[in-house]
Structure formats: structure tokens, C-alpha cells
Amino acid sequence: MARVLAVVSGKGGTGKTSLCAGIAACLSMLEQKVLCIDLDVGLRNLDILLGMREEAVLPFTCVMRGEYPLEAACVHPHRENLRLLTAPITDQPDEMERLLFQSMVHEARDSYDWILLDAPAGIGRLFSFAMQACDEAVVVCLPDPASQRDAAHTAELLTARDIPVRLAVNRVSRKLFAAMKSTIDDMMDGVGLPLLGVVPEDPN
């Protein structure tokens, strides 16, 4: 039975999709069966970060509506246990049925060890889809005050539904924290979440 993890952020540009792709790749290397679902309609790029840009990736809406079976999810070219359903190009979020999405995720639980939901930035309709379908969540945040404020609001929505949620701080730079006179502990207090981990800034 799969664990469903929503990777979310309060604002765009935090590296949420990069982190989702990295987690998916690492889990697949550990011989875990992983299904990634890109919910970022209009700004989808999880396929690129997974190295699947040239693959014919099926939109999750086609599976959700029963037009294709779940088994039609695109297989990663180098990892058989990693599959992807991308965000649609033509469908709009307000046209999508929440119960159909939840039913698709529920069906997928029997075939995978992990289902990663790459939620869109912000707290719109598809963020709500991810929140209602997940078992746990990771809020991805940058060290700057604006990102922290948005992350705190996102965390409040998740914890209000009793969803276990932790914080991942991306692009961590000692120089930046020194300039801000801040620490990771300060971020944890400001966002109001326990820490999952940090991703250091890499100039390369």
C-alpha cells in the first residue's frame, strides 16, 4: 500500500519540483515503486527534471476520467520502477472532479510504494486536491522572509486537516543566513513546522 506524499510550497520558485524529482529518483534507486503526478497545470516541468522530456507522458486527467488505465503511466527510460503522469495542457483546474482524482490515487495505492504529488505553488484548487489525497506533506521553503510567510500559511492549512507535515529548506547558504542574522531554527519557529532537511545552495 503506497504512501502518498504531497510536495507543496506557498509560493513559486522554491525548487519544489526539483526536490520532488530528487526524492522520486532516490526512492527508485532504493527499489521502491514510485508514481509521480504533476499537478502544476500550465507550468508543468516535472517531466523535464526527471529526464523524461522526450517521452510521451500521459496527463493524469486521462487516467482520472477512465480514458486510459493506470498502467499506461509513462515509465522512466532508465528506471522501470519510476512512472509519471503529467499535468494536462488543455484541461483547466475548475473543470476537474476532486472525487475522480481521489479515486485514481486510491487505485494507485495498490500498485506502488510511493505516490508523489507535485502540487502547484499557492493554495488553489489543485493544491486542495493534493491536500485531500495525501497521507503526509513536505513544505518547500526558501530562507527569505516572503517565502517563510507563505510557507507558514500553507502549513496552517495542512495541519488544520491533521496532515503530518515537515519543512524542507532549499538553497541554504551560510552567507545568506549570516546576512539575515537568522538560523534554520528561526525558520522552523517562523513557519511552525519540524524540519525534514536542508538542501545547500550549489553555485554549480
N, C-alpha and C positions, 0 to 999 in steps of 0.2 A: 504494500500500500504506500503510495507516494506521499512525501511531504511536499506541501505547496508553499513556496516562498515568494512573497511579493517584494520586489526591489523597487523602492519608491524614493522620490525626492520632492521637496517643497517647491523647488524652482528648477529651471533648466540649466544645463551646463555644469552640473556637479560631477559628471562622469558616471552616472547611474548605469547607463547601458554598457559602458566599458567594464564596470565591476560585475554586472550580470553575466557578460560574456566570459570574464575570467573565472568566475565561480563555476559556470557551466563546464568550461574546459577542464578545470581541476577535478570536478566530480567525475567527469567522463574518464579521466586518466586513472581514477580510483575504481574503475569498472562499475560505476553506478550508471543506471539507465536514466537519461535526462531528457526532458522535453522543455524547450524554451518557447514561450509565447510572447511575441512582441505586440504590446497593446498601444504603442505610440502611433496612432493613426495620423497620417500627414507628415510625420517626422521619423518614420521607421528607419533604423540603420543597424539593428542587431545582426542582420544577415551579413553586413559588411564586417563587423567586428568579430564575427565567428568565422570569417574566411569563407562565406557562402554566397558571395556577391554574384557569382556566375551560375548559381544553382536555380532551378525552377522551384521557388519556395511557395507553398500553398498558403493563402490567407486563412487565419483562424475562423473567419466568418463562414467559409465554405464548409468546414467541418461542423461548425456550430449549427448550421442550418440543415445538415444531413446530406449535402450535395456530394461530399466525399467522406470516406471512412477515416477514422483517426489514424489508421495505419498508413495513410497517404502523406503524413507529415514528412518533410524533406529530411533525408539522412545526411549528416555531415560527411563530406568526401573522404575524410581521414579517420573518423571515429564513428563506428557503427552504432554505438550506444548513445549518440547525441543527435537529437532531432529538433527541428524548428518549424513552428507555424508563425508566419509573419503577419503584420498588420495589413489590412486591405487598403487599396488605393481609392476605390470608388465609394465604398460604404462610409456613412457618417455615424459618429457615436450615438446620436439621438435616434438612429434607426435600428440600433442593436438591442436585442432582447436579453436582459440580465439572466433570466432563468435558463435560457438556452446556453448561455456561456457557462453558467454554473453546472449544468448537466454535462457539458463537454468535459470540463475539468474533472468532475466526479467520475466519469467514464475512464478518463486517462489515468486516474489513480491506480487502477489495477494493472497497468502496463509499464509503469515507470517507478523508479525510486525517488526521483525529484522532479517537480514541475516548477520552473522558474517563470514568474510573471514579470516582464519588464514593463512596468507601468509608465504612463506618460507623466511628465512633470506637472505639478499642480494637483488640484483636488477636484478635477472634473468627473464626468460620467465614467470613464474607463478606469480612473483611479478607484472609483467606487466599486467597479466590477472586481478589480484585483483585491480590494479590501474585503469584500464579501466572500471571495472564493478561497482566500489563503488561510494557512494554519499559523503562519508567522511572517514577520516582515523585517526588512532592513531599510532604514532611512539613510540615504547617502547625502552627506553634507560637506561643504567646503568650510574652511576656517573663518571666512569673512562674516561680519555681523548680519548681513542681509540673508545669507544662506542659513545661518543659525536660526533666525527668526522664523523663516518659512518652514524649516525642519521641525521646529517646536510646535507649530500649528498642525503640521502633518502628523506628528507623534501624538498629539492630543486626540485627533480623530481615530487613530488606530487603537490607542489604549482605552478609549471610551467604549470600544467594542470588545475589550478584553483580549485583544490580539497580542501575543508576545512579540515585542519589537525591540530591536537594538540599533545602535548607531554605528555607521561606518564613516570615518572621516577621510576624505580623499585629498590628494595633493598637499600633504603635510610638509611644511618647510620650517626648519628651526628659525631661519631668519625672519619669516613672516610672524611666527608666534612671538619672537623677541620684540619685533616692531609693534605688535599689538599689545604687548605686555599681558599675554594670555597663555593658557595651557590647555591640554586636552581635558584635564579635569574641569576647567572652567566651561568648556564646550559641553561636556556631559551634564553639568549643572544647568547650563542655559537652555539646552534642548530638552532636558528632562528624561534622558534615556541612558541605560547601561551601554558600555562600549563593546562592540563586536571586534573592531580592529581599526587600524590606520593604514593608509596607502601613501607612502612617501612620494613627494614630488621628484620627478626624474627629468632633468633637462634634456636627456636624450630620447 
